[in-house]
């Protein structure tokens, strides 16, 4: 599951970068970037032992 979350984080960060390059609204870039950060944190936390 952690691999899926980390892959999703990469896709979301790439999407945020693409949105920024297309000069979309800052709100859209921030939302996609925030979702990427949440996915990254979730993927990292999933690797820790319970």
Buried (B, 14 or more C-beta within 10 A) or exposed (E): EEEEBBEBBBEBBEBBBEBBEEEEEEEBBEBBBEBBEBBBEBBEEBEEEE
